[in-house]
């Protein structure tokens, strides 16, 4: 009996970019901390440089802001992300991403019959140039005076906002991912990864950059997995684990993400028939999670993670014929799940706990039934 993992593993990863939700899930709880801290520190720097209250903060000229939802003039109304492989409907001339419009027979905007779909290279060139220039048009240490509507001079501070660019790209990628426009998501994430790698070359393996790159690589792994490219997905997940492992494992979000990526690799190997390989990665995930709760026995979500990893290892042991090991693993998972004390406001976590508990109990019941026969 194969193990149903859909309810056990979500596509999650540490996402240090502010207000940027993960594909098919939300950002972890502390997703915006590093970026918000950067913004706060930068704000202090600006205040030191000038006490002029008329300084104009940098903004995207098209209204695309990483901290707010925006459908700008270069967005596809279907996936709500920036256009990718821009395509024009004939005869109505309305434009969408190629992947988004390909499943429609009528134009979503006007309802006209779609006779054919043609690529719009000129529009895509505009989109690509906009992405390339987003958050790059500002130069550090450069100020200029402009006149506002009241003809008063105001100081415009031009600055490096590369983190804003990262948040912008991740946000667009996740919109596309949710709409199943995976190629678009992958393209934006690759751009983001390239930006971070460039900074790593200049600044070295700082915790913030490793966290960012680990998050983006995990998302790229999700994209490849959704596309059925297991080999590339495994490579991305392994690289994500490598970068996140450079960060202090005292951070529970980092620990959780590392263990989830290891489980995802295990899943891919499991369904490819490599049970020994799957067990190896599941056990590595279990080891990471056990270490995380040694001094945090009150971390309910982490204890649930341990129970899930125990169930995964036990399931593989059963398929490998190691029945005694499997039963011990399932029993330990049940003890973890029953030891959890959850508050009334943790209903989602409790629902997940009950689902895992039901699965594990069914596995033990199945074993008992088989033995009695």
C-alpha positions as YAML, in Angstrom:
chain: A
units: angstrom
residues:
- id: 1
  name: UNK
  ca: [0.00, 0.00, 0.00]
- id: 2
  name: UNK
  ca: [1.51, 3.31, -1.09]
- id: 3
  name: UNK
  ca: [1.55, 6.18, 1.33]
- id: 4
  name: UNK
  ca: [-0.67, 9.15, 0.47]
- id: 5
  name: UNK
  ca: [1.52, 12.20, 1.11]
- id: 6
  name: UNK
  ca: [-0.73, 14.93, -0.22]
- id: 7
  name: UNK
  ca: [-1.97, 15.89, 3.22]
- id: 8
  name: UNK
  ca: [1.37, 15.40, 4.92]
- id: 9
  name: UNK
  ca: [3.68, 17.62, 2.89]
- id: 10
  name: UNK
  ca: [2.84, 21.06, 1.61]
- id: 11
  name: UNK
  ca: [4.98, 22.99, -0.80]
- id: 12
  name: UNK
  ca: [6.44, 25.26, 1.82]
- id: 13
  name: UNK
  ca: [9.72, 27.04, 2.21]
- id: 14
  name: UNK
  ca: [11.20, 29.92, 4.12]
- id: 15
  name: UNK
  ca: [10.31, 33.05, 2.18]
- id: 16
  name: UNK
  ca: [12.24, 36.11, 3.39]
- id: 17
  name: UNK
  ca: [10.60, 38.43, 0.87]
- id: 18
  name: UNK
  ca: [7.97, 40.66, 2.41]
- id: 19
  name: UNK
  ca: [4.32, 40.03, 1.60]
- id: 20
  name: UNK
  ca: [5.18, 37.33, -0.90]
- id: 21
  name: UNK
  ca: [3.14, 34.17, -0.41]
- id: 22
  name: UNK
  ca: [4.48, 30.76, -1.39]
- id: 23
  name: UNK
  ca: [3.10, 28.89, -4.36]
- id: 24
  name: UNK
  ca: [0.17, 26.70, -3.30]
- id: 25
  name: UNK
  ca: [0.64, 27.81, 0.27]
- id: 26
  name: UNK
  ca: [1.29, 30.93, 2.30]
- id: 27
  name: UNK
  ca: [4.57, 32.30, 3.48]
- id: 28
  name: UNK
  ca: [5.84, 30.94, 6.79]
- id: 29
  name: UNK
  ca: [4.98, 32.98, 9.83]
- id: 30
  name: UNK
  ca: [8.20, 34.99, 9.89]
- id: 31
  name: UNK
  ca: [8.35, 35.54, 6.14]
- id: 32
  name: UNK
  ca: [8.68, 39.31, 6.20]
- id: 33
  name: UNK
  ca: [11.00, 39.79, 9.14]
- id: 34
  name: UNK
  ca: [14.32, 40.03, 7.32]
- id: 35
  name: UNK
  ca: [13.00, 42.37, 4.66]
- id: 36
  name: UNK
  ca: [11.12, 44.52, 7.15]
- id: 37
  name: UNK
  ca: [14.28, 44.75, 9.23]
- id: 38
  name: UNK
  ca: [16.15, 45.86, 6.11]
- id: 39
  name: UNK
  ca: [13.52, 48.50, 5.44]
- id: 40
  name: UNK
  ca: [13.68, 49.74, 9.02]
- id: 41
  name: UNK
  ca: [17.46, 49.97, 8.95]
- id: 42
  name: UNK
  ca: [17.36, 51.71, 5.60]
- id: 43
  name: UNK
  ca: [14.76, 54.14, 6.90]
- id: 44
  name: UNK
  ca: [17.06, 55.05, 9.76]
- id: 45
  name: UNK
  ca: [19.88, 55.64, 7.31]
- id: 46
  name: UNK
  ca: [17.74, 57.99, 5.25]
- id: 47
  name: UNK
  ca: [16.72, 59.91, 8.37]
- id: 48
  name: UNK
  ca: [20.36, 60.38, 9.31]
- id: 49
  name: UNK
  ca: [21.21, 61.67, 5.85]
- id: 50
  name: UNK
  ca: [18.38, 64.17, 5.75]
- id: 51
  name: UNK
  ca: [15.71, 65.45, 8.08]
- id: 52
  name: UNK
  ca: [13.76, 66.86, 5.15]
- id: 53
  name: UNK
  ca: [10.20, 65.50, 5.39]
- id: 54
  name: UNK
  ca: [9.69, 66.07, 1.67]
- id: 55
  name: UNK
  ca: [11.98, 63.23, 0.57]
- id: 56
  name: UNK
  ca: [10.15, 61.20, -2.06]
- id: 57
  name: UNK
  ca: [10.33, 57.43, -1.46]
- id: 58
  name: UNK
  ca: [11.20, 55.27, -4.49]
- id: 59
  name: UNK
  ca: [8.16, 53.81, -6.25]
- id: 60
  name: UNK
  ca: [7.50, 51.73, -9.32]
- id: 61
  name: UNK
  ca: [6.27, 54.04, -12.11]
- id: 62
  name: UNK
  ca: [3.66, 51.47, -13.20]
- id: 63
  name: UNK
  ca: [2.28, 51.01, -9.71]
- id: 64
  name: UNK
  ca: [3.69, 47.52, -9.16]
- id: 65
  name: UNK
  ca: [4.59, 47.52, -5.49]
- id: 66
  name: UNK
  ca: [5.94, 44.46, -3.72]
- id: 67
  name: UNK
  ca: [3.88, 45.16, -0.63]
- id: 68
  name: UNK
  ca: [0.46, 45.56, -2.25]
- id: 69
  name: UNK
  ca: [-1.70, 43.69, -4.73]
- id: 70
  name: UNK
  ca: [-1.64, 45.33, -8.13]
- id: 71
  name: UNK
  ca: [-2.90, 44.45, -11.60]
- id: 72
  name: UNK
  ca: [-0.89, 46.83, -13.72]
- id: 73
  name: UNK
  ca: [-0.98, 47.52, -17.44]
- id: 74
  name: UNK
  ca: [1.48, 44.71, -18.14]
- id: 75
  name: UNK
  ca: [-0.44, 42.03, -16.22]
- id: 76
  name: UNK
  ca: [-2.37, 39.04, -17.54]
- id: 77
  name: UNK
  ca: [-5.90, 39.20, -16.13]
- id: 78
  name: UNK
  ca: [-6.10, 35.40, -15.96]
- id: 79
  name: UNK
  ca: [-3.06, 34.57, -13.82]
- id: 80
  name: UNK
  ca: [-2.76, 38.16, -12.49]
- id: 81
  name: UNK
  ca: [1.01, 38.04, -13.00]
- id: 82
  name: UNK
  ca: [3.15, 39.89, -15.50]
- id: 83
  name: UNK
  ca: [2.63, 38.69, -19.06]
- id: 84
  name: UNK
  ca: [4.77, 35.74, -20.11]
- id: 85
  name: UNK
  ca: [4.93, 34.66, -23.74]
- id: 86
  name: UNK
  ca: [2.42, 37.43, -24.50]
- id: 87
  name: UNK
  ca: [-0.22, 36.27, -26.95]
- id: 88
  name: UNK
  ca: [-2.99, 38.05, -28.83]
- id: 89
  name: UNK
  ca: [-6.43, 36.65, -29.52]
- id: 90
  name: UNK
  ca: [-7.66, 36.94, -33.10]
- id: 91
  name: UNK
  ca: [-9.83, 38.77, -34.03]
- id: 92
  name: UNK
  ca: [-10.47, 40.70, -30.79]
- id: 93
  name: UNK
  ca: [-6.77, 41.47, -30.10]
- id: 94
  name: UNK
  ca: [-7.01, 41.06, -26.31]
- id: 95
  name: UNK
  ca: [-3.75, 39.86, -24.82]
- id: 96
  name: UNK
  ca: [-2.83, 37.22, -22.23]
- id: 97
  name: UNK
  ca: [-0.05, 34.80, -21.32]
- id: 98
  name: UNK
  ca: [0.13, 32.00, -23.87]
- id: 99
  name: UNK
  ca: [-0.35, 29.29, -21.25]
- id: 100
  name: UNK
  ca: [-3.30, 31.12, -19.68]
- id: 101
  name: UNK
  ca: [-5.33, 31.74, -22.84]
- id: 102
  name: UNK
  ca: [-4.56, 28.41, -24.52]
- id: 103
  name: UNK
  ca: [-7.37, 26.62, -22.67]
- id: 104
  name: UNK
  ca: [-10.06, 29.14, -23.65]
- id: 105
  name: UNK
  ca: [-12.29, 29.07, -26.72]
- id: 106
  name: UNK
  ca: [-13.82, 32.47, -26.01]
- id: 107
  name: UNK
  ca: [-12.02, 35.65, -25.00]
- id: 108
  name: UNK
  ca: [-12.41, 36.11, -21.20]
- id: 109
  name: UNK
  ca: [-12.68, 39.89, -21.66]
- id: 110
  name: UNK
  ca: [-15.12, 40.33, -24.53]
- id: 111
  name: UNK
  ca: [-16.50, 36.83, -25.07]
- id: 112
  name: UNK
  ca: [-15.60, 36.78, -28.76]
- id: 113
  name: UNK
  ca: [-14.76, 33.45, -30.38]
- id: 114
  name: UNK
  ca: [-11.02, 32.88, -30.54]
- id: 115
  name: UNK
  ca: [-10.13, 31.97, -34.11]
- id: 116
  name: UNK
  ca: [-6.42, 31.71, -33.37]
- id: 117
  name: UNK
  ca: [-3.77, 32.91, -30.95]
- id: 118
  name: UNK
  ca: [-0.73, 34.81, -32.16]
- id: 119
  name: UNK
  ca: [2.44, 35.73, -30.24]
- id: 120
  name: UNK
  ca: [2.88, 39.42, -29.49]
- id: 121
  name: UNK
  ca: [6.64, 39.83, -29.45]
- id: 122
  name: UNK
  ca: [6.54, 43.63, -29.23]
- id: 123
  name: UNK
  ca: [4.49, 43.58, -26.03]
- id: 124
  name: UNK
  ca: [6.62, 40.84, -24.52]
- id: 125
  name: UNK
  ca: [9.71, 42.90, -25.26]
- id: 126
  name: UNK
  ca: [8.18, 45.78, -23.30]
- id: 127
  name: UNK
  ca: [7.41, 43.45, -20.39]
- id: 128
  name: UNK
  ca: [10.92, 41.98, -20.41]
- id: 129
  name: UNK
  ca: [12.53, 45.41, -20.47]
- id: 130
  name: UNK
  ca: [10.30, 46.53, -17.62]
- id: 131
  name: UNK
  ca: [11.32, 43.52, -15.52]
- id: 132
  name: UNK
  ca: [14.97, 44.07, -16.31]
- id: 133
  name: UNK
  ca: [14.74, 47.71, -15.23]
- id: 134
  name: UNK
  ca: [12.49, 47.26, -12.21]
- id: 135
  name: UNK
  ca: [14.27, 48.56, -9.11]
- id: 136
  name: UNK
  ca: [17.43, 49.06, -11.13]
- id: 137
  name: UNK
  ca: [16.83, 52.59, -12.41]
- id: 138
  name: UNK
  ca: [17.88, 54.10, -9.09]
- id: 139
  name: UNK
  ca: [21.51, 54.88, -8.37]
- id: 140
  name: UNK
  ca: [23.02, 54.88, -4.87]
- id: 141
  name: UNK
  ca: [24.17, 58.11, -3.25]
- id: 142
  name: UNK
  ca: [22.52, 60.34, -5.83]
- id: 143
  name: UNK
  ca: [20.04, 63.08, -5.01]
- id: 144
  name: UNK
  ca: [18.20, 65.52, -7.20]
- id: 145
  name: UNK
  ca: [15.59, 68.21, -6.72]
- id: 146
  name: UNK
  ca: [12.26, 68.12, -8.52]
- id: 147
  name: UNK
  ca: [9.31, 70.49, -8.40]
- id: 148
  name: UNK
  ca: [5.97, 69.20, -7.20]
- id: 149
  name: UNK
  ca: [2.56, 70.53, -8.21]
- id: 150
  name: UNK
  ca: [2.98, 73.42, -5.78]
- id: 151
  name: UNK
  ca: [6.27, 74.37, -7.47]
- id: 152
  name: UNK
  ca: [8.20, 73.50, -4.32]
- id: 153
  name: UNK
  ca: [11.52, 71.74, -4.54]
- id: 154
  name: UNK
  ca: [11.54, 68.22, -3.10]
- id: 155
  name: UNK
  ca: [14.53, 65.95, -2.71]
- id: 156
  name: UNK
  ca: [14.34, 62.60, -4.49]
- id: 157
  name: UNK
  ca: [16.67, 60.02, -3.00]
- id: 158
  name: UNK
  ca: [17.76, 57.39, -5.51]
- id: 159
  name: UNK
  ca: [18.81, 54.14, -3.92]
- id: 160
  name: UNK
  ca: [19.53, 50.45, -4.37]
- id: 161
  name: UNK
  ca: [16.31, 48.53, -3.74]
- id: 162
  name: UNK
  ca: [17.40, 45.06, -4.85]
- id: 163
  name: UNK
  ca: [15.35, 43.42, -2.08]
- id: 164
  name: UNK
  ca: [12.28, 45.16, -3.46]
- id: 165
  name: UNK
  ca: [13.09, 43.63, -6.82]
- id: 166
  name: UNK
  ca: [13.35, 40.20, -5.21]
- id: 167
  name: UNK
  ca: [9.97, 40.61, -3.52]
- id: 168
  name: UNK
  ca: [8.49, 41.82, -6.80]
- id: 169
  name: UNK
  ca: [9.76, 38.83, -8.78]
- id: 170
  name: UNK
  ca: [8.69, 36.30, -6.14]
- id: 171
  name: UNK
  ca: [5.23, 37.84, -5.92]
- id: 172
  name: UNK
  ca: [4.76, 37.61, -9.69]
- id: 173
  name: UNK
  ca: [6.07, 34.04, -9.69]
- id: 174
  name: UNK
  ca: [3.59, 32.91, -7.06]
- id: 175
  name: UNK
  ca: [0.64, 34.45, -8.82]
- id: 176
  name: UNK
  ca: [1.61, 32.56, -11.96]
- id: 177
  name: UNK
  ca: [2.20, 29.33, -10.02]
- id: 178
  name: UNK
  ca: [-1.25, 29.40, -8.47]
- id: 179
  name: UNK
  ca: [-2.78, 29.83, -11.92]
- id: 180
  name: UNK
  ca: [-0.76, 26.83, -13.18]
- id: 181
  name: UNK
  ca: [1.38, 29.05, -15.42]
- id: 182
  name: UNK
  ca: [4.45, 27.19, -14.26]
- id: 183
  name: UNK
  ca: [6.84, 28.33, -16.98]
- id: 184
  name: UNK
  ca: [6.13, 31.94, -16.08]
- id: 185
  name: UNK
  ca: [6.74, 31.25, -12.39]
- id: 186
  name: UNK
  ca: [9.96, 29.43, -13.14]
- id: 187
  name: UNK
  ca: [11.24, 32.26, -15.34]
- id: 188
  name: UNK
  ca: [10.66, 34.91, -12.65]
- id: 189
  name: UNK
  ca: [12.23, 32.76, -9.94]
- id: 190
  name: UNK
  ca: [15.30, 32.13, -12.09]
- id: 191
  name: UNK
  ca: [15.75, 35.90, -12.45]
- id: 192
  name: UNK
  ca: [15.48, 36.30, -8.70]
- id: 193
  name: UNK
  ca: [17.99, 33.50, -8.10]
- id: 194
  name: UNK
  ca: [20.45, 35.14, -10.51]
- id: 195
  name: UNK
  ca: [20.13, 38.45, -8.66]
- id: 196
  name: UNK
  ca: [20.85, 36.80, -5.32]
- id: 197
  name: UNK
  ca: [23.79, 34.81, -6.69]
- id: 198
  name: UNK
  ca: [25.32, 38.07, -7.94]
- id: 199
  name: UNK
  ca: [25.02, 39.53, -4.44]
- id: 200
  name: UNK
  ca: [26.51, 36.37, -2.93]
- id: 201
  name: UNK
  ca: [29.56, 36.78, -5.15]
- id: 202
  name: UNK
  ca: [30.04, 40.33, -3.86]
- id: 203
  name: UNK
  ca: [29.07, 39.95, -0.22]
- id: 204
  name: UNK
  ca: [29.68, 36.28, 0.58]
- id: 205
  name: UNK
  ca: [27.35, 33.79, 2.23]
- id: 206
  name: UNK
  ca: [25.47, 36.10, 4.58]
- id: 207
  name: UNK
  ca: [22.55, 34.59, 6.49]
- id: 208
  name: UNK
  ca: [20.05, 36.84, 4.75]
- id: 209
  name: UNK
  ca: [21.24, 36.00, 1.24]
- id: 210
  name: UNK
  ca: [21.46, 32.27, 2.00]
- id: 211
  name: UNK
  ca: [17.93, 32.39, 3.36]
- id: 212
  name: UNK
  ca: [16.68, 34.17, 0.26]
- id: 213
  name: UNK
  ca: [18.42, 31.87, -2.18]
- id: 214
  name: UNK
  ca: [17.37, 28.77, -0.26]
- id: 215
  name: UNK
  ca: [13.76, 29.94, -0.43]
- id: 216
  name: UNK
  ca: [13.85, 30.67, -4.16]
- id: 217
  name: UNK
  ca: [15.60, 27.38, -4.98]
- id: 218
  name: UNK
  ca: [12.91, 25.53, -3.05]
- id: 219
  name: UNK
  ca: [10.25, 27.30, -5.10]
- id: 220
  name: UNK
  ca: [12.06, 26.35, -8.30]
- id: 221
  name: UNK
  ca: [11.99, 22.77, -7.06]
- id: 222
  name: UNK
  ca: [8.23, 23.08, -6.64]
- id: 223
  name: UNK
  ca: [7.95, 24.35, -10.22]
- id: 224
  name: UNK
  ca: [9.98, 21.45, -11.62]
- id: 225
  name: UNK
  ca: [7.98, 18.95, -9.57]
- id: 226
  name: UNK
  ca: [4.74, 20.42, -10.93]
- id: 227
  name: UNK
  ca: [6.13, 20.06, -14.45]
- id: 228
  name: UNK
  ca: [7.04, 16.41, -13.84]
- id: 229
  name: UNK
  ca: [10.79, 17.07, -14.01]
- id: 230
  name: UNK
  ca: [11.79, 15.04, -10.94]
- id: 231
  name: UNK
  ca: [15.54, 15.15, -11.59]
- id: 232
  name: UNK
  ca: [15.67, 18.96, -11.74]
- id: 233
  name: UNK
  ca: [13.34, 19.22, -8.75]
- id: 234
  name: UNK
  ca: [15.68, 17.06, -6.66]
- id: 235
  name: UNK
  ca: [18.67, 19.18, -7.68]
- id: 236
  name: UNK
  ca: [16.90, 22.39, -6.66]
- id: 237
  name: UNK
  ca: [15.72, 20.95, -3.35]
- id: 238
  name: UNK
  ca: [19.20, 19.66, -2.53]
- id: 239
  name: UNK
  ca: [20.76, 23.04, -3.33]
- id: 240
  name: UNK
  ca: [18.07, 24.74, -1.23]
- id: 241
  name: UNK
  ca: [18.95, 22.51, 1.72]
- id: 242
  name: UNK
  ca: [22.64, 23.29, 1.20]
- id: 243
  name: UNK
  ca: [22.14, 27.06, 1.40]
- id: 244
  name: UNK
  ca: [19.64, 26.95, 4.26]
- id: 245
  name: UNK
  ca: [21.99, 24.70, 6.23]
- id: 246
  name: UNK
  ca: [24.49, 27.57, 6.28]
- id: 247
  name: UNK
  ca: [22.06, 29.46, 8.54]
- id: 248
  name: UNK
  ca: [21.69, 28.90, 12.26]
- id: 249
  name: UNK
  ca: [19.32, 25.99, 12.79]
- id: 250
  name: UNK
  ca: [17.98, 27.76, 15.88]
- id: 251
  name: UNK
  ca: [15.45, 29.35, 13.53]
- id: 252
  name: UNK
  ca: [12.43, 27.02, 13.56]
- id: 253
  name: UNK
  ca: [11.25, 28.25, 10.17]
- id: 254
  name: UNK
  ca: [14.58, 27.39, 8.59]
- id: 255
  name: UNK
  ca: [14.55, 23.99, 10.31]
- id: 256
  name: UNK
  ca: [11.04, 23.30, 9.08]
- id: 257
  name: UNK
  ca: [11.90, 24.29, 5.52]
- id: 258
  name: UNK
  ca: [15.05, 22.16, 5.41]
- id: 259
  name: UNK
  ca: [13.11, 19.15, 6.65]
- id: 260
  name: UNK
  ca: [10.28, 19.74, 4.14]
- id: 261
  name: UNK
  ca: [12.75, 19.92, 1.25]
- id: 262
  name: UNK
  ca: [14.34, 16.66, 2.39]
- id: 263
  name: UNK
  ca: [10.88, 15.08, 2.54]
- id: 264
  name: UNK
  ca: [10.09, 16.30, -0.97]
- id: 265
  name: UNK
  ca: [13.23, 14.61, -2.27]
- id: 266
  name: UNK
  ca: [12.16, 11.48, -0.41]
- id: 267
  name: UNK
  ca: [8.72, 11.67, -2.01]
- id: 268
  name: UNK
  ca: [10.19, 11.93, -5.50]
- id: 269
  name: UNK
  ca: [12.45, 8.95, -4.91]
- id: 270
  name: UNK
  ca: [9.59, 7.01, -3.30]
- id: 271
  name: UNK
  ca: [7.35, 7.35, -6.34]
- id: 272
  name: UNK
  ca: [10.27, 6.54, -8.60]
- id: 273
  name: UNK
  ca: [10.59, 3.20, -6.79]
- id: 274
  name: UNK
  ca: [13.83, 4.04, -4.97]
- id: 275
  name: UNK
  ca: [12.66, 3.06, -1.48]
- id: 276
  name: UNK
  ca: [16.13, 2.97, 0.09]
- id: 277
  name: UNK
  ca: [16.86, 6.44, -1.26]
- id: 278
  name: UNK
  ca: [13.48, 7.67, -0.01]
- id: 279
  name: UNK
  ca: [14.11, 6.28, 3.45]
- id: 280
  name: UNK
  ca: [17.51, 7.97, 3.60]
- id: 281
  name: UNK
  ca: [16.02, 11.41, 2.94]
- id: 282
  name: UNK
  ca: [13.01, 10.81, 5.20]
- id: 283
  name: UNK
  ca: [15.33, 9.82, 8.01]
- id: 284
  name: UNK
  ca: [17.49, 12.92, 7.48]
- id: 285
  name: UNK
  ca: [14.33, 15.01, 7.76]
- id: 286
  name: UNK
  ca: [13.34, 13.15, 10.91]
- id: 287
  name: UNK
  ca: [16.77, 13.76, 12.42]
- id: 288
  name: UNK
  ca: [16.54, 17.51, 11.69]
- id: 289
  name: UNK
  ca: [13.09, 17.66, 13.29]
- id: 290
  name: UNK
  ca: [14.06, 15.68, 16.36]
- id: 291
  name: UNK
  ca: [17.01, 17.98, 16.94]
- id: 292
  name: UNK
  ca: [14.72, 21.01, 16.61]
- id: 293
  name: UNK
  ca: [12.39, 19.95, 19.44]
- id: 294
  name: UNK
  ca: [15.05, 18.92, 21.97]
- id: 295
  name: UNK
  ca: [14.84, 22.27, 23.74]
- id: 296
  name: UNK
  ca: [11.39, 23.23, 22.42]
- id: 297
  name: UNK
  ca: [8.95, 20.67, 23.73]
- id: 298
  name: UNK
  ca: [6.20, 23.31, 23.57]
- id: 299
  name: UNK
  ca: [6.51, 23.83, 19.79]
- id: 300
  name: UNK
  ca: [3.34, 22.05, 18.67]
- id: 301
  name: UNK
  ca: [3.93, 22.40, 14.94]
- id: 302
  name: UNK
  ca: [7.43, 20.96, 15.30]
- id: 303
  name: UNK
  ca: [6.16, 17.96, 17.27]
- id: 304
  name: UNK
  ca: [3.60, 17.36, 14.53]
- id: 305
  name: UNK
  ca: [6.45, 17.51, 12.01]
- id: 306
  name: UNK
  ca: [8.30, 14.80, 13.93]
- id: 307
  name: UNK
  ca: [5.20, 12.58, 13.91]
- id: 308
  name: UNK
  ca: [4.83, 13.03, 10.15]
- id: 309
  name: UNK
  ca: [8.47, 12.10, 9.57]
- id: 310
  name: UNK
  ca: [8.11, 9.03, 11.78]
- id: 311
  name: UNK
  ca: [5.10, 7.95, 9.72]
- id: 312
  name: UNK
  ca: [7.00, 8.44, 6.47]
- id: 313
  name: UNK
  ca: [9.98, 6.37, 7.63]
- id: 314
  name: UNK
  ca: [7.65, 3.68, 8.98]
- id: 315
  name: UNK
  ca: [5.72, 3.52, 5.73]
- id: 316
  name: UNK
  ca: [8.94, 2.92, 3.77]
- id: 317
  name: UNK
  ca: [10.08, 0.32, 6.30]
- id: 318
  name: UNK
  ca: [6.83, -1.56, 5.75]
- id: 319
  name: UNK
  ca: [7.30, -1.50, 1.99]
- id: 320
  name: UNK
  ca: [10.85, -2.75, 2.48]
- id: 321
  name: UNK
  ca: [9.55, -5.66, 4.55]
- id: 322
  name: UNK
  ca: [10.81, -4.34, 7.90]
- id: 323
  name: UNK
  ca: [7.49, -4.83, 9.68]
- id: 324
  name: UNK
  ca: [8.79, -4.56, 13.25]
- id: 325
  name: UNK
  ca: [10.56, -1.29, 12.52]
- id: 326
  name: UNK
  ca: [7.42, 0.01, 10.82]
- id: 327
  name: UNK
  ca: [5.20, -0.82, 13.80]
- id: 328
  name: UNK
  ca: [7.64, 0.84, 16.21]
- id: 329
  name: UNK
  ca: [7.68, 3.95, 14.03]
- id: 330
  name: UNK
  ca: [3.90, 4.14, 13.78]
- id: 331
  name: UNK
  ca: [3.57, 3.65, 17.56]
- id: 332
  name: UNK
  ca: [6.04, 6.46, 18.24]
- id: 333
  name: UNK
  ca: [4.18, 8.72, 15.81]
- id: 334
  name: UNK
  ca: [0.90, 8.06, 17.66]
- id: 335
  name: UNK
  ca: [2.51, 8.93, 21.00]
- id: 336
  name: UNK
  ca: [3.75, 12.23, 19.56]
- id: 337
  name: UNK
  ca: [0.33, 13.08, 18.15]
- id: 338
  name: UNK
  ca: [-1.51, 12.22, 21.36]
- id: 339
  name: UNK
  ca: [0.96, 14.22, 23.44]
- id: 340
  name: UNK
  ca: [0.09, 17.45, 21.66]
- id: 341
  name: UNK
  ca: [-1.89, 19.99, 23.66]
- id: 342
  name: UNK
  ca: [-3.41, 22.56, 21.33]
- id: 343
  name: UNK
  ca: [-5.23, 25.80, 22.07]
- id: 344
  name: UNK
  ca: [-8.69, 26.54, 20.75]
- id: 345
  name: UNK
  ca: [-7.19, 28.96, 18.22]
- id: 346
  name: UNK
  ca: [-5.06, 26.19, 16.66]
- id: 347
  name: UNK
  ca: [-7.94, 24.53, 14.83]
- id: 348
  name: UNK
  ca: [-6.06, 24.16, 11.55]
- id: 349
  name: UNK
  ca: [-3.14, 22.46, 13.30]
- id: 350
  name: UNK
  ca: [-5.50, 20.18, 15.20]
- id: 351
  name: UNK
  ca: [-7.29, 19.21, 12.00]
- id: 352
  name: UNK
  ca: [-3.95, 18.28, 10.47]
- id: 353
  name: UNK
  ca: [-3.00, 16.34, 13.61]
- id: 354
  name: UNK
  ca: [-6.24, 14.33, 13.48]
- id: 355
  name: UNK
  ca: [-5.72, 13.53, 9.78]
- id: 356
  name: UNK
  ca: [-2.22, 12.19, 10.41]
- id: 357
  name: UNK
  ca: [-3.40, 10.28, 13.48]
- id: 358
  name: UNK
  ca: [-6.18, 8.64, 11.48]
- id: 359
  name: UNK
  ca: [-3.73, 7.57, 8.79]
- id: 360
  name: UNK
  ca: [-1.24, 6.08, 11.26]
- id: 361
  name: UNK
  ca: [-3.94, 4.24, 13.22]
- id: 362
  name: UNK
  ca: [-5.29, 2.80, 9.98]
- id: 363
  name: UNK
  ca: [-1.81, 1.56, 9.12]
- id: 364
  name: UNK
  ca: [-1.54, -0.26, 12.44]
- id: 365
  name: UNK
  ca: [-5.08, -1.65, 12.10]
- id: 366
  name: UNK
  ca: [-4.23, -2.93, 8.64]
- id: 367
  name: UNK
  ca: [-1.17, -4.69, 10.04]
- id: 368
  name: UNK
  ca: [-3.23, -6.30, 12.80]
- id: 369
  name: UNK
  ca: [-5.83, -7.50, 10.30]
- id: 370
  name: UNK
  ca: [-3.17, -8.97, 8.02]
- id: 371
  name: UNK
  ca: [-1.47, -10.74, 10.92]
- id: 372
  name: UNK
  ca: [-4.70, -12.31, 12.17]
- id: 373
  name: UNK
  ca: [-5.47, -13.69, 8.71]
...
